[in-house]
């Protein structure tokens, strides 16, 4: 059972997410909270995944995220936003968020996205990620320079990076490319080292920026 806490300042949004995710047999929304109640709710319930509104009037999502990341065994956190190019998303990703969801995501997509997060994958909308990078000119230049490091990767590492960017966990990547979980973990570690990043999310953003996801159909990724 995947335990989820939903944090949003609007009760209607919290109720909607609880209703939609609660329909899945393998997902349980163990608590919903506003920003001021979020950290205590997470400490009490110890969820696997937290869906965290990035903009709240009482305590903003970035503040909550920073507190959650200091926990001994922090949950996976994905940010909730209504904007494709929310100026705070890149900051949240740099501070350890595992991705972001638009609040108008189709209901039937929510449960699979939560499963991806719980399995260690990342959740990024390619369209929204590109929009984010293009909306921050200074960041765009820096990311272009970082994305150039993709050339340092071996062909196998590039294949694995594409699958990381698609949101697959190590186990799913291993099944796709017929490698053991330990070998995939080693590849991911090598990728993070070569790209000089500390998270799968940042690596996924660089893969998108470098155009790896546009080079071939997903059905060919990893072959």
Backbone torsions as a table, in degrees:
resi	resn	phi	psi	omega
1	UNK	NA	128.2	177.9
2	UNK	-90.7	119.2	-178.3
3	UNK	-92.8	129.5	-173.6
4	UNK	-127.5	139.5	168.8
5	UNK	-116.2	130.8	178.9
6	UNK	-107.0	125.5	-179.3
7	UNK	-118.7	117.6	-179.9
8	UNK	-157.5	150.2	-178.3
9	UNK	-80.5	-12.7	-178.9
10	UNK	-102.7	122.2	-178.7
11	UNK	-61.0	-34.1	-179.1
12	UNK	-65.2	-39.4	178.4
13	UNK	-66.1	-44.3	179.7
14	UNK	-60.6	-44.2	-179.3
15	UNK	-65.6	-39.2	-179.9
16	UNK	-63.2	-45.2	178.9
17	UNK	-65.5	-39.9	178.6
18	UNK	-61.6	-43.9	-178.7
19	UNK	-64.4	-46.9	-176.8
20	UNK	-67.1	-49.0	-177.3
21	UNK	-72.0	-31.4	-180.0
22	UNK	-66.2	-14.8	178.8
23	UNK	-76.2	-11.8	179.8
24	UNK	-91.2	135.0	-176.3
25	UNK	-67.8	-22.7	-175.2
26	UNK	-104.2	8.0	-178.7
27	UNK	-128.0	133.6	177.1
28	UNK	-129.1	123.1	173.3
29	UNK	-83.3	103.7	-172.6
30	UNK	-83.7	-16.3	178.2
31	UNK	-167.1	152.0	168.2
32	UNK	-125.2	151.9	-174.9
33	UNK	-156.9	158.5	169.0
34	UNK	-86.9	176.9	-176.4
35	UNK	-59.0	-42.6	-178.0
36	UNK	-67.5	-22.2	-178.2
37	UNK	-98.7	-5.9	-167.2
38	UNK	-62.5	-53.1	-174.3
39	UNK	-61.6	-43.6	179.2
40	UNK	-63.6	-39.7	179.2
41	UNK	-63.0	-40.5	-179.7
42	UNK	-69.4	-42.2	178.2
43	UNK	-62.2	-36.6	-177.8
44	UNK	-74.7	-42.4	-171.7
45	UNK	-94.3	-20.1	-179.4
46	UNK	49.3	59.1	-178.5
47	UNK	-73.8	164.4	173.3
48	UNK	-81.5	-36.8	-174.7
49	UNK	-133.2	138.5	172.8
50	UNK	-120.0	126.6	172.9
51	UNK	-100.2	113.9	-165.4
52	UNK	-121.5	118.1	176.3
53	UNK	-61.5	132.3	-176.2
54	UNK	-82.2	-21.8	-178.8
55	UNK	-124.8	109.7	178.0
56	UNK	-135.4	144.5	-174.9
57	UNK	-73.6	-29.6	-176.7
58	UNK	-84.6	-57.9	175.4
59	UNK	-133.1	120.3	-174.4
60	UNK	-71.8	158.6	-174.9
61	UNK	-61.8	-34.0	180.0
62	UNK	-64.4	-38.5	177.8
63	UNK	-64.2	-45.0	178.5
64	UNK	-62.4	-44.1	-179.7
65	UNK	-57.8	-46.1	-179.2
66	UNK	-60.3	-39.8	179.6
67	UNK	-68.0	-41.5	-179.5
68	UNK	-64.2	-36.0	-177.8
69	UNK	-70.4	-14.4	177.7
70	UNK	-86.7	-6.1	-179.7
71	UNK	-68.6	150.8	-179.1
72	UNK	-56.3	-42.3	179.7
73	UNK	-131.2	75.6	-171.5
74	UNK	-67.4	148.7	176.8
75	UNK	-74.9	165.8	171.1
76	UNK	-73.5	132.1	-177.5
77	UNK	-120.5	128.3	171.8
78	UNK	-119.1	137.1	-177.0
79	UNK	-85.7	143.3	175.2
80	UNK	-104.3	134.0	179.8
81	UNK	-149.3	158.2	176.9
82	UNK	-100.9	-3.5	-174.8
83	UNK	-116.2	134.2	176.6
84	UNK	-62.8	-32.1	-174.9
85	UNK	-121.9	42.8	179.0
86	UNK	-57.8	125.2	-174.5
87	UNK	-63.1	-18.7	-177.3
88	UNK	-89.9	-11.4	-173.5
89	UNK	-64.2	-46.6	-179.7
90	UNK	-59.1	-39.7	177.2
91	UNK	-61.9	-43.3	179.5
92	UNK	-62.7	-41.5	179.4
93	UNK	-64.6	-38.5	178.3
94	UNK	-66.7	-25.3	-177.7
95	UNK	-96.7	13.7	170.6
96	UNK	109.2	2.1	175.7
97	UNK	-65.7	143.3	-177.2
98	UNK	-89.1	7.4	179.0
99	UNK	147.7	-168.2	178.4
100	UNK	-149.6	151.6	178.8
101	UNK	-122.8	136.7	171.9
102	UNK	-79.3	140.3	-176.8
103	UNK	-66.0	-18.0	177.8
104	UNK	-96.1	18.6	173.7
105	UNK	-56.3	139.1	179.7
106	UNK	-57.7	133.3	-176.2
107	UNK	-51.9	-39.5	-177.4
108	UNK	-69.9	-12.4	179.4
109	UNK	-90.1	-15.4	-173.2
110	UNK	-64.2	-49.1	-178.2
111	UNK	-61.0	-47.0	176.9
112	UNK	-59.9	-35.8	178.6
113	UNK	-67.3	-39.7	177.0
114	UNK	-65.2	-38.9	177.5
115	UNK	-63.1	-40.2	177.4
116	UNK	-60.4	-45.1	179.1
117	UNK	-62.3	-45.9	-178.4
118	UNK	-63.8	-28.7	-178.9
119	UNK	-84.9	-0.1	178.2
120	UNK	96.8	6.9	178.0
121	UNK	-84.3	175.3	177.4
122	UNK	-111.6	152.2	180.0
123	UNK	-122.9	105.7	179.4
124	UNK	-136.1	133.8	173.3
125	UNK	-83.4	117.0	-179.7
126	UNK	-54.2	-43.3	-180.0
127	UNK	-62.1	-46.8	-178.5
128	UNK	-69.0	-36.3	179.2
129	UNK	-63.4	-44.1	178.0
130	UNK	-64.0	-40.6	178.5
131	UNK	-60.6	-41.5	178.2
132	UNK	-59.5	-49.8	-175.7
133	UNK	-65.5	-38.8	-179.3
134	UNK	-73.3	-21.2	-178.3
135	UNK	-84.8	-2.5	179.5
136	UNK	-127.2	87.8	-173.8
137	UNK	-52.7	-44.6	-179.4
138	UNK	-64.3	-41.5	179.2
139	UNK	-66.0	-37.0	-177.9
140	UNK	-58.3	-45.6	-179.4
141	UNK	-63.5	-42.8	-179.9
142	UNK	-64.2	-41.2	-179.4
143	UNK	-68.7	-35.9	176.4
144	UNK	-59.5	-42.5	179.1
145	UNK	-64.4	-40.9	179.6
146	UNK	-68.7	-39.4	-178.2
147	UNK	-63.4	-26.5	178.4
148	UNK	-62.0	-21.4	179.6
149	UNK	-68.3	-14.4	178.1
150	UNK	-57.6	-27.4	179.8
151	UNK	-64.0	-18.1	179.5
152	UNK	-77.3	-13.9	-175.6
153	UNK	-79.2	148.2	172.7
154	UNK	-73.8	162.8	177.6
155	UNK	-54.8	-40.8	179.7
156	UNK	-65.6	-41.9	178.4
157	UNK	-63.6	-36.5	177.3
158	UNK	-64.9	-40.0	177.2
159	UNK	-61.1	-45.2	179.9
160	UNK	-64.7	-40.4	179.5
161	UNK	-61.4	-40.2	177.5
162	UNK	-59.2	-42.6	-179.1
163	UNK	-70.7	-34.3	172.7
164	UNK	-60.6	-44.8	-179.0
165	UNK	-66.9	-24.7	177.0
166	UNK	-80.4	-5.1	175.3
167	UNK	96.9	9.0	-178.0
168	UNK	-77.2	145.2	174.0
169	UNK	-79.6	170.7	178.9
170	UNK	-58.6	-40.8	-179.9
171	UNK	-63.2	-43.2	179.8
172	UNK	-67.9	-37.6	176.8
173	UNK	-62.6	-44.2	179.5
174	UNK	-58.9	-41.9	179.0
175	UNK	-65.9	-35.9	-177.6
176	UNK	-70.7	-40.7	-174.8
177	UNK	-108.1	9.4	174.5
178	UNK	61.6	50.4	176.3
179	UNK	-127.9	154.2	176.3
180	UNK	-71.6	157.4	-178.0
181	UNK	-59.9	-38.2	179.3
182	UNK	-63.7	-39.9	179.1
183	UNK	-66.5	-41.2	177.6
184	UNK	-62.5	-42.5	178.9
185	UNK	-59.6	-40.9	178.4
186	UNK	-63.7	-42.0	178.8
187	UNK	-62.3	-44.1	-179.3
188	UNK	-63.1	-41.8	178.5
189	UNK	-61.2	-42.5	179.0
190	UNK	-64.6	-38.5	179.4
191	UNK	-63.6	-47.0	-179.5
192	UNK	-62.2	-38.7	179.3
193	UNK	-65.1	-47.6	-178.0
194	UNK	-66.8	-34.9	179.4
195	UNK	-83.5	-9.2	-179.4
196	UNK	59.8	45.0	176.5
197	UNK	-125.5	163.5	-175.7
198	UNK	-113.7	2.1	-177.8
199	UNK	-143.5	154.7	176.7
200	UNK	-64.2	-33.4	-179.7
201	UNK	-62.3	-48.1	180.0
202	UNK	-62.8	-39.8	177.5
203	UNK	-62.7	-40.0	179.0
204	UNK	-64.2	-41.1	177.5
205	UNK	-61.7	-41.3	179.7
206	UNK	-67.9	-35.2	176.7
207	UNK	-62.3	-42.4	177.3
208	UNK	-64.3	-44.2	-178.5
209	UNK	-64.0	-35.8	-179.3
210	UNK	-78.0	-5.7	177.7
211	UNK	82.6	12.8	-177.9
212	UNK	-62.7	-33.3	-177.4
213	UNK	-77.1	-11.3	179.2
214	UNK	-98.7	-6.8	-172.6
215	UNK	-77.7	-25.1	-177.1
216	UNK	-156.8	157.5	178.1
217	UNK	-63.2	151.5	179.2
218	UNK	-59.4	-31.8	-177.6
219	UNK	-65.1	-18.0	-179.8
220	UNK	-99.2	-8.8	-176.9
221	UNK	-60.9	132.0	177.1
222	UNK	90.3	-4.5	179.4
223	UNK	-85.4	NA	NA
